Amino acid sequence: MTSIGGAEMVDWNLAVATATRLVRPGPEVTREEARAVVAELRRHAKASEEHVRAFTRMIPEGHEPEDTPVLVVDRAGWIRANVAGFRELLKPLLEKMQERRSGGSGGAVLGAVGGKVTGVELGMLLSFLASRVLGQYETFAPATRELPAGENGGGRLLLVAPNIVHVERELDVDPHDFRLWVSLHEETHRTQFTAVPWLRDHLQGEIQSFLSATDMDPMTVLERLREAAQALTGARPEGEEDEGGRSLVELVQTPEQREILGRLTAVMSLLEGHADYVMDGVGPQVVPSVAEIREKFQQRRAKGASRLDLALRRLLGLDAKLRQYRDGERFVRAVVDEVGMEGFNRVWTSPNTLPTKAEIAKPADWVARVHRKAE
């Protein structure tokens, strides 16, 4: 537990307890149905390994699948896993705030407010997200007794069973096809990190650089977190819903962070777009109703559930993530069409061959830089 002047910056245990208490219940299923869903998701995750490798021609180096376990979890399990990940990833930022705490008035107020308020507000945000995530490859997952992870930073793959069942029912699509389709996307992420040994360390370095460049007092962090939590409960003053349309990430940027965020955005667009491209590319051979699933799923992604949902998506930066899926998939498709899958796979050669944010929008520029320069 990180503390500031004797007061906890974030009460992580309270964050888990709050999120678990507030998260919506999952869809109604019998015990037998739940067991069947879990078993099927595990089978699909296993089958997806070969499908993804054959389509992408990416072979894991140094990490076999058993090094990155597949965990089928409920919403509470997703919450616990993500709190553990946040706690690990935010250590440098919290340590920096601890240094600033000693002489700052904002830090004194934060010490009075305490980590329990922050833990409650973080829990509220996680409860919102926990009912929306279908799957997740946890790149920086610390192993716990309940949630094992791969050795030597191998990560773990999470499939959130109640959310998958909820969405397949909402879309009225074939459940078996939909479960395999989701598994293909998440397995692509696992393949990306197991087949490209330097990718995890590169991404972690960029994230840590972003956090280290944060230049704000602890009270600002608390205010931003409270702002998001108030949006979730509808408690924000009337007329303040949009805050200029900026996300939490955009509100904390320094000039140095903007540069780092540009590189991170490009990498995440590549990873998400590649996963979307693969899940649809493999689909026709193994998912008969892939066209129907994609059409309905895109419509669901675009519209959101409500005005509150749209406001939160913008505030939490989820709209940016939706753009990453779209822009990244266009980049991958354009490059593969131009130079084939083997030519596209040069993107994984080193950090220098990753596309820039500008190249994501103009794939031909990446082809010219990486292929023509090499030739």
C-alpha positions as CSV (number, residue, x, y, z in Angstrom):
1,M,0.0,0.0,0.0
2,T,1.5,3.3,-1.1
3,S,1.1,6.0,1.6
4,I,1.6,9.8,1.6
5,G,2.6,11.3,4.9
6,G,1.0,8.4,6.7
7,A,-2.2,8.6,4.7
8,E,-2.8,6.0,1.9
9,M,-3.1,7.5,-1.6
10,V,-5.3,4.7,-2.7
11,D,-7.0,2.1,-0.5
12,W,-6.8,-0.7,-3.0
13,N,-8.8,-3.2,-0.9
14,L,-11.6,-0.7,-0.6
15,A,-11.5,-0.1,-4.3
16,V,-12.0,-3.8,-4.9
17,A,-14.8,-4.0,-2.3
18,T,-16.6,-1.0,-3.7
19,A,-16.4,-2.1,-7.3
20,T,-17.6,-5.6,-6.4
21,R,-20.5,-4.3,-4.4
22,L,-21.6,-1.8,-7.0
23,V,-21.1,-3.8,-10.2
24,R,-24.2,-4.9,-12.0
25,P,-25.3,-8.5,-11.7
26,G,-24.6,-10.6,-14.7
27,P,-27.2,-12.3,-16.9
28,E,-29.3,-15.0,-15.3
29,V,-27.9,-18.5,-16.1
30,T,-28.3,-21.8,-14.3
31,R,-25.3,-23.4,-12.7
32,E,-25.2,-25.9,-15.5
33,E,-25.3,-23.2,-18.2
34,A,-22.5,-21.3,-16.4
35,R,-20.3,-24.4,-16.3
36,A,-21.0,-25.0,-20.0
37,V,-20.0,-21.4,-21.0
38,V,-16.8,-21.6,-19.0
39,A,-15.8,-24.9,-20.6
40,E,-16.6,-23.7,-24.1
41,L,-14.6,-20.5,-23.7
42,R,-11.6,-22.5,-22.5
43,R,-12.0,-24.8,-25.6
44,H,-12.3,-21.8,-27.9
45,A,-9.2,-20.1,-26.4
46,K,-7.2,-23.3,-27.0
47,A,-8.5,-23.7,-30.6
48,S,-7.8,-20.0,-31.3
49,E,-4.1,-20.5,-30.7
50,E,-3.6,-22.4,-34.0
51,H,-6.1,-20.3,-35.9
52,V,-4.3,-17.1,-35.1
53,R,-0.8,-18.5,-35.6
54,A,-1.7,-19.9,-39.0
55,F,-3.4,-16.7,-40.2
56,T,-0.8,-14.2,-38.8
57,R,2.3,-16.4,-39.4
58,M,3.5,-15.3,-35.9
59,I,5.2,-18.0,-33.8
60,P,5.8,-17.3,-30.1
61,E,9.4,-17.0,-29.1
62,G,10.3,-18.0,-25.6
63,H,6.7,-18.1,-24.3
64,E,4.4,-21.0,-25.0
65,P,0.7,-20.7,-24.3
66,E,1.0,-22.4,-20.9
67,D,3.3,-19.5,-19.9
68,T,0.4,-17.1,-20.3
69,P,-2.7,-18.7,-18.7
70,V,-6.2,-18.3,-19.9
71,L,-8.6,-17.4,-17.0
72,V,-12.4,-17.4,-17.5
73,V,-13.6,-14.9,-14.8
74,D,-16.7,-13.2,-13.6
75,R,-17.0,-9.4,-13.1
76,A,-15.5,-9.6,-9.6
77,G,-12.6,-11.5,-10.9
78,W,-11.9,-8.9,-13.6
79,I,-12.0,-6.2,-11.0
80,R,-9.5,-7.9,-8.7
81,A,-7.2,-8.6,-11.7
82,N,-7.3,-4.9,-12.8
83,V,-6.8,-3.5,-9.4
84,A,-3.7,-5.7,-9.0
85,G,-2.5,-4.4,-12.4
86,F,-3.2,-0.7,-11.6
87,R,-1.3,-1.1,-8.3
88,E,1.7,-2.4,-10.1
89,L,1.7,0.0,-12.9
90,L,1.0,3.2,-10.9
91,K,3.8,2.6,-8.4
92,P,6.2,5.2,-10.0
93,L,3.5,7.9,-10.1
94,L,2.4,7.4,-6.5
95,E,6.0,7.4,-5.4
96,K,6.5,10.8,-7.2
97,M,3.4,12.1,-5.5
98,Q,4.7,11.0,-2.1
99,E,7.8,13.2,-2.7
100,R,5.6,16.2,-3.5
101,R,3.3,15.6,-0.5
102,S,5.8,16.8,2.1
103,G,5.7,20.5,1.1
104,G,2.5,20.9,-0.8
105,S,-0.8,22.3,0.6
106,G,-2.7,20.1,-1.8
107,G,-0.9,17.1,-0.4
108,A,-2.0,18.1,3.1
109,V,-5.6,18.2,2.0
110,L,-5.2,14.9,0.3
111,G,-3.8,13.4,3.5
112,A,-6.9,14.6,5.4
113,V,-9.2,13.2,2.8
114,G,-7.3,9.9,2.8
115,G,-7.0,7.0,0.4
116,K,-10.5,5.7,1.4
117,V,-12.3,8.3,-0.6
118,T,-9.9,7.7,-3.6
119,G,-10.5,3.9,-3.2
120,V,-14.3,4.4,-3.3
121,E,-14.1,6.5,-6.4
122,L,-11.8,4.2,-8.2
123,G,-14.1,1.4,-7.2
124,M,-17.0,3.2,-8.8
125,L,-15.2,3.6,-12.1
126,L,-14.2,-0.1,-12.1
127,S,-17.8,-1.2,-11.4
128,F,-18.8,0.7,-14.6
129,L,-16.1,-0.9,-16.7
130,A,-16.4,-4.4,-15.3
131,S,-19.8,-5.0,-17.0
132,R,-18.4,-3.9,-20.4
133,V,-15.1,-5.7,-21.0
134,L,-15.4,-9.0,-22.9
135,G,-11.8,-10.0,-22.7
136,Q,-8.4,-8.6,-21.9
137,Y,-4.8,-9.7,-22.3
138,E,-3.1,-8.4,-19.1
139,T,0.4,-7.6,-20.2
140,F,1.7,-6.4,-16.8
141,A,-0.2,-8.8,-14.6
142,P,1.3,-9.6,-11.2
143,A,0.5,-13.2,-10.1
144,T,-1.8,-13.6,-7.1
145,R,-3.1,-16.7,-5.4
146,E,-6.4,-16.4,-7.1
147,L,-5.1,-15.1,-10.4
148,P,-2.0,-16.8,-11.7
149,A,0.1,-15.2,-14.4
150,G,2.9,-16.3,-16.7
151,E,6.5,-16.5,-15.4
152,N,9.0,-13.8,-16.4
153,G,6.3,-11.3,-17.4
154,G,4.3,-13.8,-19.5
155,G,1.0,-12.1,-18.6
156,R,-2.5,-13.7,-18.6
157,L,-5.5,-13.7,-20.8
158,L,-8.9,-13.0,-19.2
159,L,-12.3,-13.9,-20.7
160,V,-15.2,-12.3,-18.8
161,A,-17.9,-14.9,-19.1
162,P,-21.0,-13.0,-17.9
163,N,-20.3,-10.1,-20.2
164,I,-19.8,-12.3,-23.2
165,V,-23.2,-14.0,-22.5
166,H,-24.8,-10.6,-22.0
167,V,-23.6,-9.2,-25.3
168,E,-24.4,-12.4,-27.4
169,R,-28.0,-12.3,-26.0
170,E,-28.3,-8.5,-26.6
171,L,-27.1,-8.9,-30.2
172,D,-29.2,-12.0,-30.8
173,V,-26.3,-13.9,-32.5
174,D,-25.2,-17.5,-32.4
175,P,-23.6,-17.9,-29.0
176,H,-21.0,-20.5,-30.0
177,D,-19.8,-18.4,-33.0
178,F,-19.7,-15.2,-30.8
179,R,-17.6,-16.9,-28.1
180,L,-15.1,-18.1,-30.6
181,W,-15.0,-14.7,-32.3
182,V,-14.2,-13.0,-29.1
183,S,-11.6,-15.6,-28.2
184,L,-9.9,-15.0,-31.6
185,H,-9.5,-11.3,-30.8
186,E,-8.0,-11.9,-27.3
187,E,-5.8,-14.7,-28.5
188,T,-4.3,-12.4,-31.1
189,H,-3.2,-10.1,-28.3
190,R,-1.6,-13.0,-26.5
191,T,0.2,-14.0,-29.7
192,Q,1.4,-10.4,-30.3
193,F,3.2,-10.4,-26.9
194,T,4.5,-14.0,-27.0
195,A,5.8,-13.8,-30.6
196,V,7.4,-10.4,-30.2
197,P,9.7,-10.6,-27.1
198,W,10.7,-6.9,-27.0
199,L,7.1,-5.6,-27.2
200,R,6.2,-5.9,-23.5
201,D,9.3,-4.1,-22.2
202,H,8.9,-1.4,-24.9
203,L,5.3,-0.7,-24.0
204,Q,6.1,-0.8,-20.3
205,G,8.9,1.7,-20.8
206,E,6.6,4.1,-22.7
207,I,3.9,3.9,-20.0
208,Q,6.4,4.5,-17.2
209,S,7.9,7.4,-19.1
210,F,4.4,8.9,-19.4
211,L,3.7,8.5,-15.7
212,S,7.1,9.9,-14.7
213,A,6.4,13.0,-16.8
214,T,3.2,13.7,-14.9
215,D,3.5,17.2,-13.4
216,M,0.7,17.8,-11.0
217,D,-0.1,17.9,-7.3
218,P,-2.0,15.0,-5.6
219,M,-5.1,17.2,-5.2
220,T,-5.4,17.4,-9.0
221,V,-5.3,13.7,-9.3
222,L,-8.0,13.4,-6.7
223,E,-10.2,16.0,-8.4
224,R,-9.9,14.3,-11.8
225,L,-10.9,11.0,-10.2
226,R,-13.8,12.6,-8.4
227,E,-14.9,14.2,-11.6
228,A,-15.2,10.9,-13.3
229,A,-16.9,9.3,-10.3
230,Q,-19.5,12.1,-10.1
231,A,-20.3,11.6,-13.8
232,L,-21.0,8.0,-13.0
233,T,-23.5,8.8,-10.3
234,G,-25.0,11.8,-12.1
235,A,-23.8,14.1,-9.3
236,R,-21.9,16.6,-11.4
237,P,-23.4,20.1,-11.6
238,E,-25.6,20.8,-14.5
239,G,-23.8,22.1,-17.5
240,E,-20.5,20.5,-16.6
241,E,-21.0,17.1,-18.3
242,D,-18.7,17.8,-21.2
243,E,-15.6,19.6,-19.7
244,G,-14.7,20.5,-23.2
245,G,-14.9,16.9,-24.3
246,R,-11.5,16.0,-22.8
247,S,-10.7,12.7,-21.3
248,L,-8.9,12.1,-18.0
249,V,-5.7,11.2,-19.9
250,E,-5.8,14.5,-21.9
251,L,-6.4,16.5,-18.8
252,V,-3.1,15.5,-17.2
253,Q,-0.7,15.9,-20.2
254,T,2.5,17.8,-20.2
255,P,4.3,18.6,-23.5
256,E,6.6,15.6,-22.9
257,Q,3.5,13.4,-22.2
258,R,1.9,14.4,-25.4
259,E,4.8,13.1,-27.4
260,I,4.8,9.8,-25.5
261,L,1.0,9.5,-25.7
262,G,1.3,9.9,-29.5
263,R,3.6,6.9,-29.7
264,L,1.4,4.9,-27.3
265,T,-1.7,5.7,-29.3
266,A,0.0,4.4,-32.5
267,V,1.1,1.2,-30.8
268,M,-2.3,0.6,-29.2
269,S,-4.0,1.3,-32.6
270,L,-1.7,-1.2,-34.2
271,L,-2.4,-3.9,-31.6
272,E,-6.2,-3.4,-31.4
273,G,-6.6,-3.0,-35.2
274,H,-4.5,-6.1,-35.8
275,A,-6.7,-8.1,-33.4
276,D,-9.8,-6.9,-35.2
277,Y,-8.3,-7.7,-38.6
278,V,-7.3,-11.2,-37.5
279,M,-10.7,-12.1,-35.8
280,D,-12.5,-11.2,-39.0
281,G,-9.9,-12.7,-41.3
282,V,-10.0,-16.1,-39.5
283,G,-13.7,-15.8,-39.1
284,P,-15.1,-17.1,-42.4
285,Q,-13.3,-20.4,-42.0
286,V,-14.4,-21.1,-38.4
287,V,-17.2,-18.7,-37.5
288,P,-20.0,-19.1,-40.0
289,S,-22.0,-16.0,-38.9
290,V,-19.0,-13.7,-38.6
291,A,-20.5,-11.1,-41.0
292,E,-23.7,-10.8,-39.0
293,I,-21.7,-10.6,-35.7
294,R,-19.4,-7.9,-37.0
295,E,-22.2,-5.8,-38.3
296,K,-24.2,-5.9,-35.1
297,F,-21.2,-5.5,-32.9
298,Q,-20.0,-2.4,-34.8
299,Q,-23.5,-0.9,-34.4
300,R,-23.4,-1.6,-30.6
301,R,-19.9,-0.1,-30.3
302,A,-20.9,3.1,-32.1
303,K,-24.1,4.0,-30.3
304,G,-23.3,3.4,-26.6
305,A,-26.1,2.7,-24.2
306,S,-27.2,6.1,-23.0
307,R,-26.2,9.8,-22.6
308,L,-24.4,8.9,-19.4
309,D,-22.6,6.0,-21.1
310,L,-21.5,8.3,-23.9
311,A,-20.3,11.0,-21.4
312,L,-18.3,8.4,-19.4
313,R,-16.8,6.9,-22.5
314,R,-15.5,10.3,-23.5
315,L,-14.3,11.1,-20.0
316,L,-12.5,7.8,-19.5
317,G,-10.9,7.9,-23.0
318,L,-13.0,5.0,-24.3
319,D,-14.0,6.9,-27.4
320,A,-10.3,7.1,-28.2
321,K,-10.1,3.3,-27.8
322,L,-12.9,2.9,-30.3
323,R,-11.0,5.0,-32.8
324,Q,-8.0,2.8,-32.2
325,Y,-9.9,-0.3,-33.3
326,R,-11.1,1.5,-36.5
327,D,-8.0,3.3,-37.5
328,G,-5.7,0.4,-36.6
329,E,-7.7,-2.1,-38.6
330,R,-7.6,0.2,-41.6
331,F,-3.8,0.5,-41.3
332,V,-3.4,-3.3,-41.1
333,R,-5.7,-4.0,-44.0
334,A,-4.1,-1.4,-46.2
335,V,-0.5,-2.7,-45.5
336,V,-1.5,-6.4,-46.0
337,D,-3.2,-5.5,-49.3
338,E,0.0,-3.7,-50.4
339,V,2.8,-6.0,-49.2
340,G,1.1,-9.2,-47.9
341,M,1.1,-10.7,-44.5
342,E,4.9,-11.3,-44.4
343,G,5.5,-7.7,-45.4
344,F,3.2,-6.5,-42.7
345,N,5.0,-8.6,-40.1
346,R,8.0,-6.4,-40.5
347,V,6.2,-4.1,-38.1
348,W,7.3,-6.5,-35.3
349,T,11.0,-6.2,-36.1
350,S,11.9,-3.6,-33.6
351,P,10.5,-0.4,-32.0
352,N,11.8,1.5,-35.0
353,T,9.5,-0.4,-37.3
354,L,6.4,0.4,-35.4
355,P,4.1,2.9,-37.1
356,T,3.9,6.4,-35.9
357,K,0.6,8.1,-35.2
358,A,0.8,9.8,-38.6
359,E,1.6,6.6,-40.4
360,I,-1.5,4.9,-38.8
361,A,-3.5,7.4,-40.7
362,K,-1.3,7.1,-43.9
363,P,-0.3,3.4,-44.2
364,A,1.5,4.2,-47.5
365,D,4.0,6.3,-45.6
366,W,4.9,3.3,-43.3
367,V,5.3,1.1,-46.3
368,A,7.6,3.7,-47.9
369,R,9.7,4.1,-44.8
370,V,10.1,0.4,-43.8
371,H,10.0,-1.4,-47.1
372,R,11.4,0.9,-49.7
373,K,14.2,2.0,-47.3
374,A,15.0,-1.6,-46.7
375,E,15.1,-2.4,-50.4
